[in-house]
Amino acid sequence: MGEQQQKFALYLEEQIAACKERGRLLAADARMDEGNFEKIRANVYEIFKTILSAAERVCGKDDLAKRRFFLQKAEEIPMNWKASYEKAEQHGDVEKMHIERIKIDTIQEIKDRCMQIWEETT
């Protein structure tokens, strides 16, 4: 695993831990909905941590291929979330819209951080 991939994997792990901790604190404060939103964020980070591992298996040592694989999945997977958001919007389902928006915003943060890390010179 290259240095940039290790840095990115660490970022994902830190975000997962932070979301879980915030979720735990919110649940302890009887703010269950907000705690559940943090669980949703953590799940998105976990999905893309798994995809990063899959990129390692599929692409071997080719760092460029790994990045392409990861970013392709980061474009494909949220398509369903965007479609679900639009459907919820059509039906006036504000709660579902909020959940899908959390997922969409989280993957955008992940993609932004991915590009930032992979573009750094070491």
N, C-alpha and C positions, 0 to 999 in steps of 0.2 A: 504494500500500500504506500503510495507516494505521500510526500509531506502535506501537500494540499488536501488530499483525500483524508488523511488523518485529522487535519485541522477541521475539515468540514464535518467529519464523523463526530469529533469532540463537540462541535457547535450543536449538532443535532441532539447528542446525549445531554448536554447542558440544558437545552430548551425543554426536552422531555422532563428532566428532573425539576426544572423551575415550574413548568405547568402543573405537574403533579403536586408539588408543594403548595402552590397557590390554590389549587383545587381542594387540597386537604384543609388549608386554613379557612377558605371560604365555607366549606361544609361544616367545619367546627364552629363557625360564626353563624350557622343556620342560614347561609346564603346558598342554598342547594342549586338553584338555576345557574348562578355564576360559577359555582364549583363544577357543574356539568359542562359548562362552556370551556373551562380549562381542560377537562378530560378530552373534549373534542379536539382542542389544539394539540394536546399531547399525542392523540391518535394520529393526527396528520404528520407530526414529526416522526412518529414511529414507523408509519408507512414508508416515508422517504428514507429513513435509516435502513430499512429492509431493502429498498430499491438500490441504495448505495452499495450494500453488500452483494446484491444480485449483479450489479455492474462489475464488481470485482471478479465474480465467478465467470461471467459471460465474456468479459473483455480482457481478462488477464492483466498483463502489465502495461497495456496501451492506455495511458492516461487520457489522451484525447478521445479515444473511443468510449472510455468510462464516462467522461463528462457528457459526451453526446447522448449516450444511453440514458443517463440520469435526466438530462434536460428534456429528452423526448418524452420520458414517462411523466415528467413534471408538467408537460403540456397536455398529454393524453388524459391522465387521470382526472384533472379538474374539469374536463369537458362535461362529465356527468354531473358534477356539482353545479356547474353553471346552468345546465339544462334543468336541474332540479330547482334551482333558485328561480328561474324564469317561470316554471310551472307553478311554484308556490306563489309567485307574484300575481300570476293570472287568477289564482284562486283566493287571493287575499290572506294567505297563510303566513302571517308575520313571523311566527315562531320558527317555522321551517326556513323562511328567508334568512333569518338571523343566523341559524345554524349553518346554512350553506355559505353565507357571507364570512363566517369565522373560518371555514375551511379554505375558501378562495383567498382570503387575506393572508392566512397562514402559509399557503403554498407560494404566494407572491413574496413573502418575507424569505422563505427558504430559497427560492430562485435567485432573489437579489443577493443573498449571502453567498450562495454557491458561486455566482459570477464574481463577486468581490474576492472571494478566497482564491478561485482558480486564476484570476487575473493578476494576483499579487506576484511580484518577482521575489524569489527566495535567494 
